[in-house]
Amino acid sequence: VEENDNLRNQLQEAEELPRRVMAEREAELKIRARHEEAAKNAWEKQLAALQSDHERKFNERVNILEKESSDASEQQKLLQGKVELLEQQAEADAAALTHLQDVNGKLTAELATTNELLSAEKEKNQKQQKASDRRTRRIIAENDQVKGMMLKEMEKANDAVIA
């Protein structure tokens, strides 16, 4: 009876182990996916802040130039300064956009890789679970066979005691 209890306990532990391992791996991959999504969101926020800062600085420069110029010559200089600032702003924005597009592409690729890994891990865990289920059924069948043999031996012993 104790041996059966021990076998039953071992069987329960064997059944729970793959589930725990699978749950831990899925949790790790989900955390990784959340971290990658958070990093992507941080880059997008950083771009928005950079653009806002560029616009604020540009507007401050334009206001300074407008206040300093009052005659036509100074107006022309102001317009030229605005054109240069717009060109610089356009170059800076284009560089920032290119960089963020590169980062976004990398994060998208990493997210796809993570999703593939998650799918592969899930498939692997399902296969392991099926194998574990087969082993469990085999152990239960062996256990039932041992019980049957023990019952027969106990009946023989009882018959011998009665006789």
Number of C-alpha atoms within 10 A of each C-alpha: 8 7 9 13 10 11 15 15 12 12 17 12 11 15 16 13 13 16 15 11 12 18 14 12 16 18 13 13 17 15 12 15 19 13 13 17 16 12 15 19 13 12 16 16 12 13 17 12 12 15 17 12 12 15 14 12 12 16 14 12 15 16 12 11 18 16 9 11 14 11 9 9 10 14 15 12 15 22 15 12 15 18 12 12 16 14 12 13 16 12 12 15 16 12 12 15 14 12 13 17 14 12 16 17 13 13 16 15 12 16 18 13 13 17 15 12 14 19 13 12 16 16 12 13 19 15 12 15 18 12 12 18 14 12 15 16 13 12 15 15 12 12 16 13 12 13 14 12 12 13 12 12 12 12 12 12 12 11 10 9 8 7 6
